[in-house]
Amino acid sequence: MAESKAPDPSRRSERSRRAIYDAALALVTEAGYARTTIEGIAARAGVGKQTIYRWWPSKAAVLMEAFLDLGEQAAREAGGGDGAEYEIPDTGDLETDLKLVLRATVDQMNTPVYDVPSRALAAEGVIDAELGAEFARKLLEPQLRLYVRRLAAGQDAGAVRRDLDLRIALELLVGPVAHRWLLRTLPLTHEYADTIVEYALHGLAPRS
């Protein structure tokens, strides 16, 4: 007679956690942040709300972790699926590489599964300073460091001035995109991303 195995609590917990992530992202995309509730997430995920409160103090915390997990999945896929950290490509052509990654950023911002949770967390972070700091530390800063590393490589290759503050330099690239995304008055396109890179690298003054 085959010996029956006891249920594995860790696997059950991981399934529940994954279901909660999916439910939180789906609900905030479908109904908006204000109408998303812990009760709704629990019902969608097929778990009790006490399970959610055991792991997270609020719906903002659930959404933050779910969104971070979504970003980690995307990074793993971009890195070839082996879990390696994503890096901006270095083909030796800085302009081409920056256009490639900024186009990818535009595509991500135009995708509802990323756009809606990002807006919800950004808006909530204005009200909740602790959540805003966590959003910046866990989500924004790792992405910004990728730009710093690629620009530093550009310095080593002689494509970027040595005296530049790379933090300010990266803000010339990502700041305009974030600004247009927040305002939603003009479309985010690949052409716009390319122009931002060209302006940032070559400046506004007439070329000699």
CNS distance restraints for C-alpha pairs under 8 A (distance, minus, plus):
assign (resid   7 and name CA) (resid  12 and name CA) 7.94 0.50 0.50
assign (resid   8 and name CA) (resid  12 and name CA) 6.42 0.50 0.50
assign (resid   9 and name CA) (resid  13 and name CA) 6.00 0.50 0.50
assign (resid  10 and name CA) (resid  14 and name CA) 6.12 0.50 0.50
assign (resid  11 and name CA) (resid  15 and name CA) 6.19 0.50 0.50
assign (resid  12 and name CA) (resid  16 and name CA) 6.27 0.50 0.50
assign (resid  13 and name CA) (resid  17 and name CA) 6.02 0.50 0.50
assign (resid  14 and name CA) (resid  18 and name CA) 6.05 0.50 0.50
assign (resid  15 and name CA) (resid  19 and name CA) 6.14 0.50 0.50
assign (resid  16 and name CA) (resid  20 and name CA) 6.14 0.50 0.50
assign (resid  16 and name CA) (resid  45 and name CA) 7.30 0.50 0.50
assign (resid  16 and name CA) (resid  47 and name CA) 7.07 0.50 0.50
assign (resid  17 and name CA) (resid  21 and name CA) 6.26 0.50 0.50
assign (resid  18 and name CA) (resid  22 and name CA) 6.28 0.50 0.50
assign (resid  19 and name CA) (resid  23 and name CA) 6.05 0.50 0.50
assign (resid  19 and name CA) (resid  45 and name CA) 4.97 0.50 0.50
assign (resid  19 and name CA) (resid  46 and name CA) 7.74 0.50 0.50
assign (resid  20 and name CA) (resid  24 and name CA) 6.03 0.50 0.50
assign (resid  20 and name CA) (resid  41 and name CA) 6.51 0.50 0.50
assign (resid  20 and name CA) (resid  42 and name CA) 6.95 0.50 0.50
assign (resid  20 and name CA) (resid  44 and name CA) 7.83 0.50 0.50
assign (resid  20 and name CA) (resid  45 and name CA) 5.15 0.50 0.50
assign (resid  20 and name CA) (resid  52 and name CA) 7.87 0.50 0.50
assign (resid  20 and name CA) (resid  62 and name CA) 7.99 0.50 0.50
assign (resid  21 and name CA) (resid  25 and name CA) 6.30 0.50 0.50
assign (resid  21 and name CA) (resid  62 and name CA) 7.23 0.50 0.50
assign (resid  21 and name CA) (resid  63 and name CA) 7.28 0.50 0.50
assign (resid  21 and name CA) (resid  65 and name CA) 7.61 0.50 0.50
assign (resid  21 and name CA) (resid  66 and name CA) 4.63 0.50 0.50
assign (resid  21 and name CA) (resid  67 and name CA) 7.90 0.50 0.50
assign (resid  22 and name CA) (resid  26 and name CA) 6.03 0.50 0.50
assign (resid  22 and name CA) (resid  45 and name CA) 7.55 0.50 0.50
assign (resid  22 and name CA) (resid  66 and name CA) 7.39 0.50 0.50
assign (resid  23 and name CA) (resid  27 and name CA) 5.99 0.50 0.50
assign (resid  23 and name CA) (resid  41 and name CA) 5.46 0.50 0.50
assign (resid  23 and name CA) (resid  42 and name CA) 7.81 0.50 0.50
assign (resid  23 and name CA) (resid  44 and name CA) 5.55 0.50 0.50
assign (resid  23 and name CA) (resid  45 and name CA) 5.48 0.50 0.50
assign (resid  24 and name CA) (resid  28 and name CA) 6.18 0.50 0.50
assign (resid  24 and name CA) (resid  36 and name CA) 7.73 0.50 0.50
assign (resid  24 and name CA) (resid  41 and name CA) 5.53 0.50 0.50
assign (resid  24 and name CA) (resid  62 and name CA) 7.09 0.50 0.50
assign (resid  24 and name CA) (resid  63 and name CA) 6.01 0.50 0.50
assign (resid  24 and name CA) (resid  66 and name CA) 7.19 0.50 0.50
assign (resid  25 and name CA) (resid  29 and name CA) 6.16 0.50 0.50
assign (resid  25 and name CA) (resid  63 and name CA) 6.80 0.50 0.50
assign (resid  25 and name CA) (resid  66 and name CA) 6.92 0.50 0.50
assign (resid  25 and name CA) (resid  67 and name CA) 7.39 0.50 0.50
assign (resid  25 and name CA) (resid 113 and name CA) 7.08 0.50 0.50
assign (resid  25 and name CA) (resid 117 and name CA) 6.86 0.50 0.50
assign (resid  26 and name CA) (resid  30 and name CA) 6.10 0.50 0.50
assign (resid  26 and name CA) (resid 113 and name CA) 7.77 0.50 0.50
assign (resid  27 and name CA) (resid  31 and name CA) 5.62 0.50 0.50
assign (resid  27 and name CA) (resid  32 and name CA) 7.00 0.50 0.50
assign (resid  27 and name CA) (resid  36 and name CA) 6.07 0.50 0.50
assign (resid  27 and name CA) (resid  40 and name CA) 7.85 0.50 0.50
assign (resid  27 and name CA) (resid  41 and name CA) 7.17 0.50 0.50
assign (resid  28 and name CA) (resid  32 and name CA) 4.45 0.50 0.50
assign (resid  28 and name CA) (resid  33 and name CA) 5.00 0.50 0.50
assign (resid  28 and name CA) (resid  35 and name CA) 7.66 0.50 0.50
assign (resid  28 and name CA) (resid  36 and name CA) 5.79 0.50 0.50
assign (resid  28 and name CA) (resid 116 and name CA) 6.94 0.50 0.50
assign (resid  28 and name CA) (resid 117 and name CA) 6.56 0.50 0.50
assign (resid  29 and name CA) (resid  33 and name CA) 7.89 0.50 0.50
assign (resid  29 and name CA) (resid 112 and name CA) 6.75 0.50 0.50
assign (resid  29 and name CA) (resid 113 and name CA) 6.48 0.50 0.50
assign (resid  29 and name CA) (resid 116 and name CA) 5.62 0.50 0.50
assign (resid  29 and name CA) (resid 117 and name CA) 6.96 0.50 0.50
assign (resid  31 and name CA) (resid  35 and name CA) 5.85 0.50 0.50
assign (resid  31 and name CA) (resid  36 and name CA) 6.55 0.50 0.50
assign (resid  32 and name CA) (resid  36 and name CA) 6.38 0.50 0.50
assign (resid  32 and name CA) (resid 116 and name CA) 7.48 0.50 0.50
assign (resid  32 and name CA) (resid 120 and name CA) 7.90 0.50 0.50
assign (resid  33 and name CA) (resid 117 and name CA) 7.79 0.50 0.50
assign (resid  33 and name CA) (resid 120 and name CA) 5.85 0.50 0.50
assign (resid  36 and name CA) (resid  40 and name CA) 6.46 0.50 0.50
assign (resid  36 and name CA) (resid  41 and name CA) 7.30 0.50 0.50
assign (resid  36 and name CA) (resid  59 and name CA) 7.86 0.50 0.50
assign (resid  37 and name CA) (resid  41 and name CA) 6.21 0.50 0.50
assign (resid  37 and name CA) (resid  59 and name CA) 6.58 0.50 0.50
assign (resid  38 and name CA) (resid  42 and name CA) 6.08 0.50 0.50
assign (resid  38 and name CA) (resid  49 and name CA) 6.50 0.50 0.50
assign (resid  38 and name CA) (resid  52 and name CA) 7.44 0.50 0.50
assign (resid  38 and name CA) (resid  58 and name CA) 7.51 0.50 0.50
assign (resid  38 and name CA) (resid  59 and name CA) 5.82 0.50 0.50
assign (resid  39 and name CA) (resid  43 and name CA) 6.17 0.50 0.50
assign (resid  39 and name CA) (resid  49 and name CA) 5.91 0.50 0.50
assign (resid  40 and name CA) (resid  44 and name CA) 6.10 0.50 0.50
assign (resid  41 and name CA) (resid  45 and name CA) 6.01 0.50 0.50
assign (resid  42 and name CA) (resid  46 and name CA) 5.91 0.50 0.50
assign (resid  42 and name CA) (resid  47 and name CA) 5.08 0.50 0.50
assign (resid  42 and name CA) (resid  48 and name CA) 5.67 0.50 0.50
assign (resid  42 and name CA) (resid  49 and name CA) 5.18 0.50 0.50
assign (resid  42 and name CA) (resid  52 and name CA) 7.12 0.50 0.50
assign (resid  43 and name CA) (resid  47 and name CA) 6.39 0.50 0.50
assign (resid  43 and name CA) (resid  48 and name CA) 7.37 0.50 0.50
assign (resid  43 and name CA) (resid  49 and name CA) 7.95 0.50 0.50
assign (resid  47 and name CA) (resid  51 and name CA) 6.67 0.50 0.50
assign (resid  47 and name CA) (resid  52 and name CA) 7.96 0.50 0.50
assign (resid  48 and name CA) (resid  52 and name CA) 7.19 0.50 0.50
assign (resid  49 and name CA) (resid  53 and name CA) 6.40 0.50 0.50
assign (resid  50 and name CA) (resid  54 and name CA) 6.03 0.50 0.50
assign (resid  51 and name CA) (resid  55 and name CA) 6.80 0.50 0.50
assign (resid  52 and name CA) (resid  56 and name CA) 5.89 0.50 0.50
assign (resid  53 and name CA) (resid  57 and name CA) 5.69 0.50 0.50
assign (resid  53 and name CA) (resid  58 and name CA) 7.32 0.50 0.50
assign (resid  56 and name CA) (resid  61 and name CA) 5.95 0.50 0.50
assign (resid  56 and name CA) (resid  62 and name CA) 6.06 0.50 0.50
assign (resid  57 and name CA) (resid  61 and name CA) 6.54 0.50 0.50
assign (resid  58 and name CA) (resid  62 and name CA) 6.52 0.50 0.50
assign (resid  59 and name CA) (resid  63 and name CA) 6.12 0.50 0.50
assign (resid  60 and name CA) (resid  64 and name CA) 6.02 0.50 0.50
assign (resid  60 and name CA) (resid 121 and name CA) 7.17 0.50 0.50
assign (resid  60 and name CA) (resid 124 and name CA) 7.72 0.50 0.50
assign (resid  60 and name CA) (resid 131 and name CA) 7.88 0.50 0.50
assign (resid  61 and name CA) (resid  65 and name CA) 6.29 0.50 0.50
assign (resid  61 and name CA) (resid 131 and name CA) 7.91 0.50 0.50
assign (resid  62 and name CA) (resid  66 and name CA) 6.12 0.50 0.50
assign (resid  63 and name CA) (resid  67 and name CA) 5.93 0.50 0.50
assign (resid  63 and name CA) (resid 117 and name CA) 7.28 0.50 0.50
assign (resid  63 and name CA) (resid 121 and name CA) 7.78 0.50 0.50
assign (resid  64 and name CA) (resid  68 and name CA) 6.15 0.50 0.50
assign (resid  64 and name CA) (resid 121 and name CA) 7.06 0.50 0.50
assign (resid  64 and name CA) (resid 135 and name CA) 7.31 0.50 0.50
assign (resid  65 and name CA) (resid  69 and name CA) 6.12 0.50 0.50
assign (resid  66 and name CA) (resid  70 and name CA) 6.25 0.50 0.50
assign (resid  67 and name CA) (resid  71 and name CA) 6.29 0.50 0.50
assign (resid  67 and name CA) (resid 114 and name CA) 7.85 0.50 0.50
assign (resid  67 and name CA) (resid 117 and name CA) 7.01 0.50 0.50
assign (resid  67 and name CA) (resid 118 and name CA) 7.97 0.50 0.50
assign (resid  68 and name CA) (resid  72 and name CA) 6.22 0.50 0.50
assign (resid  68 and name CA) (resid 138 and name CA) 7.61 0.50 0.50
assign (resid  68 and name CA) (resid 139 and name CA) 6.62 0.50 0.50
assign (resid  69 and name CA) (resid  73 and name CA) 6.21 0.50 0.50
assign (resid  70 and name CA) (resid  74 and name CA) 6.34 0.50 0.50
assign (resid  71 and name CA) (resid  75 and name CA) 6.16 0.50 0.50
assign (resid  72 and name CA) (resid  76 and name CA) 6.16 0.50 0.50
assign (resid  73 and name CA) (resid  77 and name CA) 6.27 0.50 0.50
assign (resid  74 and name CA) (resid  78 and name CA) 6.11 0.50 0.50
assign (resid  75 and name CA) (resid  79 and name CA) 6.04 0.50 0.50
assign (resid  75 and name CA) (resid  83 and name CA) 7.72 0.50 0.50
assign (resid  75 and name CA) (resid  84 and name CA) 7.92 0.50 0.50
assign (resid  75 and name CA) (resid  85 and name CA) 6.62 0.50 0.50
assign (resid  75 and name CA) (resid  86 and name CA) 5.42 0.50 0.50
assign (resid  76 and name CA) (resid  80 and name CA) 6.35 0.50 0.50
assign (resid  76 and name CA) (resid  81 and name CA) 4.80 0.50 0.50
assign (resid  76 and name CA) (resid  82 and name CA) 6.31 0.50 0.50
assign (resid  76 and name CA) (resid  83 and name CA) 4.70 0.50 0.50
assign (resid  76 and name CA) (resid  84 and name CA) 6.21 0.50 0.50
assign (resid  76 and name CA) (resid  85 and name CA) 6.92 0.50 0.50
assign (resid  76 and name CA) (resid  86 and name CA) 7.04 0.50 0.50
assign (resid  77 and name CA) (resid  81 and name CA) 4.54 0.50 0.50
assign (resid  77 and name CA) (resid  82 and name CA) 7.82 0.50 0.50
assign (resid  77 and name CA) (resid  83 and name CA) 7.85 0.50 0.50
assign (resid  78 and name CA) (resid  86 and name CA) 6.36 0.50 0.50
assign (resid  79 and name CA) (resid  83 and name CA) 6.85 0.50 0.50
assign (resid  79 and name CA) (resid  84 and name CA) 5.68 0.50 0.50
assign (resid  79 and name CA) (resid  85 and name CA) 6.46 0.50 0.50
assign (resid  79 and name CA) (resid  86 and name CA) 5.18 0.50 0.50
assign (resid  79 and name CA) (resid  87 and name CA) 7.79 0.50 0.50
assign (resid  80 and name CA) (resid  84 and name CA) 7.70 0.50 0.50
assign (resid  87 and name CA) (resid 146 and name CA) 6.09 0.50 0.50
assign (resid  88 and name CA) (resid  97 and name CA) 6.98 0.50 0.50
assign (resid  88 and name CA) (resid  98 and name CA) 7.71 0.50 0.50
assign (resid  88 and name CA) (resid 101 and name CA) 6.60 0.50 0.50
assign (resid  88 and name CA) (resid 146 and name CA) 6.33 0.50 0.50
assign (resid  88 and name CA) (resid 147 and name CA) 7.17 0.50 0.50
assign (resid  88 and name CA) (resid 150 and name CA) 6.43 0.50 0.50
assign (resid  89 and name CA) (resid  97 and name CA) 5.89 0.50 0.50
assign (resid  89 and name CA) (resid 150 and name CA) 7.96 0.50 0.50
assign (resid  90 and name CA) (resid  94 and name CA) 7.19 0.50 0.50
assign (resid  90 and name CA) (resid  97 and name CA) 6.46 0.50 0.50
assign (resid  90 and name CA) (resid 150 and name CA) 7.20 0.50 0.50
assign (resid  91 and name CA) (resid  97 and name CA) 6.85 0.50 0.50
assign (resid  93 and name CA) (resid  97 and name CA) 6.28 0.50 0.50
assign (resid  94 and name CA) (resid  98 and name CA) 6.10 0.50 0.50
assign (resid  94 and name CA) (resid 151 and name CA) 7.95 0.50 0.50
assign (resid  94 and name CA) (resid 154 and name CA) 6.54 0.50 0.50
assign (resid  94 and name CA) (resid 159 and name CA) 7.22 0.50 0.50
assign (resid  95 and name CA) (resid  99 and name CA) 6.14 0.50 0.50
assign (resid  95 and name CA) (resid 197 and name CA) 6.81 0.50 0.50
assign (resid  95 and name CA) (resid 198 and name CA) 7.40 0.50 0.50
assign (resid  95 and name CA) (resid 201 and name CA) 7.55 0.50 0.50
assign (resid  96 and name CA) (resid 100 and name CA) 6.18 0.50 0.50
assign (resid  97 and name CA) (resid 101 and name CA) 6.43 0.50 0.50
assign (resid  98 and name CA) (resid 102 and name CA) 6.00 0.50 0.50
assign (resid  98 and name CA) (resid 197 and name CA) 6.68 0.50 0.50
assign (resid  99 and name CA) (resid 103 and name CA) 5.92 0.50 0.50
assign (resid  99 and name CA) (resid 193 and name CA) 6.50 0.50 0.50
assign (resid  99 and name CA) (resid 194 and name CA) 5.36 0.50 0.50
assign (resid  99 and name CA) (resid 197 and name CA) 6.24 0.50 0.50
assign (resid 100 and name CA) (resid 104 and name CA) 6.36 0.50 0.50
assign (resid 101 and name CA) (resid 105 and name CA) 6.23 0.50 0.50
assign (resid 102 and name CA) (resid 106 and name CA) 6.23 0.50 0.50
assign (resid 102 and name CA) (resid 173 and name CA) 7.96 0.50 0.50
assign (resid 102 and name CA) (resid 174 and name CA) 7.82 0.50 0.50
assign (resid 102 and name CA) (resid 193 and name CA) 5.78 0.50 0.50
assign (resid 102 and name CA) (resid 194 and name CA) 7.68 0.50 0.50
assign (resid 103 and name CA) (resid 107 and name CA) 6.25 0.50 0.50
assign (resid 103 and name CA) (resid 189 and name CA) 7.60 0.50 0.50
assign (resid 103 and name CA) (resid 190 and name CA) 5.25 0.50 0.50
assign (resid 103 and name CA) (resid 193 and name CA) 5.79 0.50 0.50
assign (resid 103 and name CA) (resid 194 and name CA) 7.49 0.50 0.50
assign (resid 104 and name CA) (resid 108 and name CA) 6.21 0.50 0.50
assign (resid 105 and name CA) (resid 109 and name CA) 6.17 0.50 0.50
assign (resid 106 and name CA) (resid 110 and name CA) 6.20 0.50 0.50
assign (resid 106 and name CA) (resid 177 and name CA) 7.59 0.50 0.50
assign (resid 106 and name CA) (resid 188 and name CA) 6.17 0.50 0.50
assign (resid 106 and name CA) (resid 189 and name CA) 6.57 0.50 0.50
assign (resid 106 and name CA) (resid 190 and name CA) 6.99 0.50 0.50
assign (resid 106 and name CA) (resid 193 and name CA) 7.28 0.50 0.50
assign (resid 107 and name CA) (resid 111 and name CA) 6.45 0.50 0.50
assign (resid 107 and name CA) (resid 189 and name CA) 7.99 0.50 0.50
assign (resid 108 and name CA) (resid 114 and name CA) 6.31 0.50 0.50
assign (resid 108 and name CA) (resid 115 and name CA) 7.38 0.50 0.50
assign (resid 109 and name CA) (resid 114 and name CA) 6.22 0.50 0.50
assign (resid 109 and name CA) (resid 115 and name CA) 5.17 0.50 0.50
assign (resid 109 and name CA) (resid 181 and name CA) 7.35 0.50 0.50
assign (resid 110 and name CA) (resid 114 and name CA) 7.73 0.50 0.50
assign (resid 110 and name CA) (resid 115 and name CA) 6.29 0.50 0.50
assign (resid 110 and name CA) (resid 188 and name CA) 7.41 0.50 0.50
assign (resid 111 and name CA) (resid 115 and name CA) 5.78 0.50 0.50
assign (resid 112 and name CA) (resid 116 and name CA) 5.59 0.50 0.50
assign (resid 113 and name CA) (resid 117 and name CA) 6.99 0.50 0.50
assign (resid 114 and name CA) (resid 118 and name CA) 6.05 0.50 0.50
assign (resid 115 and name CA) (resid 119 and name CA) 6.21 0.50 0.50
assign (resid 116 and name CA) (resid 120 and name CA) 6.22 0.50 0.50
assign (resid 117 and name CA) (resid 121 and name CA) 6.09 0.50 0.50
assign (resid 118 and name CA) (resid 122 and name CA) 6.00 0.50 0.50
assign (resid 119 and name CA) (resid 123 and name CA) 5.97 0.50 0.50
assign (resid 119 and name CA) (resid 182 and name CA) 7.90 0.50 0.50
assign (resid 120 and name CA) (resid 124 and name CA) 6.05 0.50 0.50
assign (resid 121 and name CA) (resid 125 and name CA) 5.82 0.50 0.50
assign (resid 121 and name CA) (resid 132 and name CA) 7.62 0.50 0.50
assign (resid 121 and name CA) (resid 135 and name CA) 7.30 0.50 0.50
assign (resid 122 and name CA) (resid 126 and name CA) 6.60 0.50 0.50
assign (resid 122 and name CA) (resid 132 and name CA) 6.94 0.50 0.50
assign (resid 122 and name CA) (resid 135 and name CA) 7.68 0.50 0.50
assign (resid 123 and name CA) (resid 127 and name CA) 7.12 0.50 0.50
assign (resid 124 and name CA) (resid 128 and name CA) 5.96 0.50 0.50
assign (resid 124 and name CA) (resid 131 and name CA) 7.43 0.50 0.50
assign (resid 124 and name CA) (resid 132 and name CA) 7.27 0.50 0.50
assign (resid 125 and name CA) (resid 129 and name CA) 5.77 0.50 0.50
assign (resid 125 and name CA) (resid 130 and name CA) 7.37 0.50 0.50
assign (resid 125 and name CA) (resid 131 and name CA) 5.18 0.50 0.50
assign (resid 125 and name CA) (resid 132 and name CA) 3.65 0.50 0.50
assign (resid 125 and name CA) (resid 133 and name CA) 7.42 0.50 0.50
assign (resid 125 and name CA) (resid 135 and name CA) 7.32 0.50 0.50
assign (resid 126 and name CA) (resid 132 and name CA) 6.27 0.50 0.50
assign (resid 128 and name CA) (resid 132 and name CA) 6.16 0.50 0.50
assign (resid 129 and name CA) (resid 133 and name CA) 6.12 0.50 0.50
assign (resid 130 and name CA) (resid 134 and name CA) 6.26 0.50 0.50
assign (resid 131 and name CA) (resid 135 and name CA) 6.03 0.50 0.50
assign (resid 132 and name CA) (resid 136 and name CA) 6.24 0.50 0.50
assign (resid 133 and name CA) (resid 137 and name CA) 6.03 0.50 0.50
assign (resid 134 and name CA) (resid 138 and name CA) 5.80 0.50 0.50
assign (resid 134 and name CA) (resid 139 and name CA) 7.86 0.50 0.50
assign (resid 135 and name CA) (resid 139 and name CA) 5.48 0.50 0.50
assign (resid 135 and name CA) (resid 140 and name CA) 6.79 0.50 0.50
assign (resid 136 and name CA) (resid 140 and name CA) 4.75 0.50 0.50
assign (resid 136 and name CA) (resid 141 and name CA) 5.95 0.50 0.50
assign (resid 137 and name CA) (resid 141 and name CA) 5.36 0.50 0.50
assign (resid 137 and name CA) (resid 142 and name CA) 7.55 0.50 0.50
assign (resid 138 and name CA) (resid 142 and name CA) 6.81 0.50 0.50
assign (resid 139 and name CA) (resid 143 and name CA) 6.98 0.50 0.50
assign (resid 140 and name CA) (resid 144 and name CA) 6.24 0.50 0.50
assign (resid 141 and name CA) (resid 145 and name CA) 6.14 0.50 0.50
assign (resid 142 and name CA) (resid 146 and name CA) 6.79 0.50 0.50
assign (resid 143 and name CA) (resid 147 and name CA) 7.17 0.50 0.50
assign (resid 144 and name CA) (resid 148 and name CA) 6.55 0.50 0.50
assign (resid 144 and name CA) (resid 170 and name CA) 7.34 0.50 0.50
assign (resid 145 and name CA) (resid 149 and name CA) 6.18 0.50 0.50
assign (resid 146 and name CA) (resid 150 and name CA) 6.31 0.50 0.50
assign (resid 147 and name CA) (resid 151 and name CA) 6.04 0.50 0.50
assign (resid 147 and name CA) (resid 170 and name CA) 6.14 0.50 0.50
assign (resid 148 and name CA) (resid 152 and name CA) 5.98 0.50 0.50
assign (resid 148 and name CA) (resid 166 and name CA) 5.92 0.50 0.50
assign (resid 148 and name CA) (resid 167 and name CA) 6.66 0.50 0.50
assign (resid 148 and name CA) (resid 170 and name CA) 6.68 0.50 0.50
assign (resid 149 and name CA) (resid 153 and name CA) 6.24 0.50 0.50
assign (resid 150 and name CA) (resid 154 and name CA) 6.29 0.50 0.50
assign (resid 151 and name CA) (resid 155 and name CA) 6.30 0.50 0.50
assign (resid 151 and name CA) (resid 160 and name CA) 6.98 0.50 0.50
assign (resid 151 and name CA) (resid 166 and name CA) 6.85 0.50 0.50
assign (resid 151 and name CA) (resid 170 and name CA) 7.95 0.50 0.50
assign (resid 152 and name CA) (resid 156 and name CA) 6.42 0.50 0.50
assign (resid 152 and name CA) (resid 160 and name CA) 7.87 0.50 0.50
assign (resid 152 and name CA) (resid 166 and name CA) 7.42 0.50 0.50
assign (resid 153 and name CA) (resid 157 and name CA) 6.28 0.50 0.50
assign (resid 154 and name CA) (resid 158 and name CA) 6.13 0.50 0.50
assign (resid 154 and name CA) (resid 159 and name CA) 4.96 0.50 0.50
assign (resid 154 and name CA) (resid 160 and name CA) 5.30 0.50 0.50
assign (resid 155 and name CA) (resid 159 and name CA) 5.70 0.50 0.50
assign (resid 155 and name CA) (resid 160 and name CA) 4.48 0.50 0.50
assign (resid 155 and name CA) (resid 161 and name CA) 6.13 0.50 0.50
assign (resid 155 and name CA) (resid 162 and name CA) 5.92 0.50 0.50
assign (resid 156 and name CA) (resid 160 and name CA) 7.92 0.50 0.50
assign (resid 160 and name CA) (resid 164 and name CA) 7.80 0.50 0.50
assign (resid 164 and name CA) (resid 169 and name CA) 7.15 0.50 0.50
assign (resid 165 and name CA) (resid 169 and name CA) 6.25 0.50 0.50
assign (resid 166 and name CA) (resid 170 and name CA) 6.09 0.50 0.50
assign (resid 167 and name CA) (resid 171 and name CA) 6.46 0.50 0.50
assign (resid 168 and name CA) (resid 172 and name CA) 6.60 0.50 0.50
assign (resid 169 and name CA) (resid 173 and name CA) 7.12 0.50 0.50
assign (resid 169 and name CA) (resid 200 and name CA) 7.73 0.50 0.50
assign (resid 170 and name CA) (resid 174 and name CA) 6.37 0.50 0.50
assign (resid 171 and name CA) (resid 175 and name CA) 4.97 0.50 0.50
assign (resid 172 and name CA) (resid 176 and name CA) 6.90 0.50 0.50
assign (resid 172 and name CA) (resid 196 and name CA) 7.90 0.50 0.50
assign (resid 172 and name CA) (resid 200 and name CA) 5.95 0.50 0.50
assign (resid 173 and name CA) (resid 177 and name CA) 7.31 0.50 0.50
assign (resid 173 and name CA) (resid 196 and name CA) 6.24 0.50 0.50
assign (resid 173 and name CA) (resid 197 and name CA) 6.25 0.50 0.50
assign (resid 173 and name CA) (resid 200 and name CA) 6.48 0.50 0.50
assign (resid 174 and name CA) (resid 178 and name CA) 6.17 0.50 0.50
assign (resid 175 and name CA) (resid 179 and name CA) 6.08 0.50 0.50
assign (resid 176 and name CA) (resid 180 and name CA) 6.19 0.50 0.50
assign (resid 176 and name CA) (resid 196 and name CA) 7.50 0.50 0.50
assign (resid 177 and name CA) (resid 181 and name CA) 6.09 0.50 0.50
assign (resid 177 and name CA) (resid 188 and name CA) 7.47 0.50 0.50
assign (resid 177 and name CA) (resid 193 and name CA) 7.41 0.50 0.50
assign (resid 178 and name CA) (resid 182 and name CA) 6.08 0.50 0.50
assign (resid 179 and name CA) (resid 183 and name CA) 6.29 0.50 0.50
assign (resid 180 and name CA) (resid 184 and name CA) 5.92 0.50 0.50
assign (resid 180 and name CA) (resid 185 and name CA) 7.02 0.50 0.50
assign (resid 180 and name CA) (resid 186 and name CA) 6.52 0.50 0.50
assign (resid 180 and name CA) (resid 187 and name CA) 7.63 0.50 0.50
assign (resid 180 and name CA) (resid 188 and name CA) 7.07 0.50 0.50
assign (resid 181 and name CA) (resid 188 and name CA) 6.98 0.50 0.50
assign (resid 188 and name CA) (resid 192 and name CA) 6.51 0.50 0.50
assign (resid 188 and name CA) (resid 193 and name CA) 7.69 0.50 0.50
assign (resid 189 and name CA) (resid 193 and name CA) 6.42 0.50 0.50
assign (resid 190 and name CA) (resid 194 and name CA) 6.16 0.50 0.50
assign (resid 191 and name CA) (resid 195 and name CA) 6.22 0.50 0.50
assign (resid 192 and name CA) (resid 196 and name CA) 6.26 0.50 0.50
assign (resid 193 and name CA) (resid 197 and name CA) 6.46 0.50 0.50
assign (resid 194 and name CA) (resid 198 and name CA) 6.30 0.50 0.50
assign (resid 195 and name CA) (resid 199 and name CA) 6.08 0.50 0.50
assign (resid 196 and name CA) (resid 200 and name CA) 6.02 0.50 0.50
assign (resid 197 and name CA) (resid 201 and name CA) 6.06 0.50 0.50
assign (resid 198 and name CA) (resid 202 and name CA) 5.78 0.50 0.50
assign (resid 198 and name CA) (resid 203 and name CA) 7.60 0.50 0.50
assign (resid 199 and name CA) (resid 203 and name CA) 4.97 0.50 0.50
assign (resid 199 and name CA) (resid 204 and name CA) 6.31 0.50 0.50
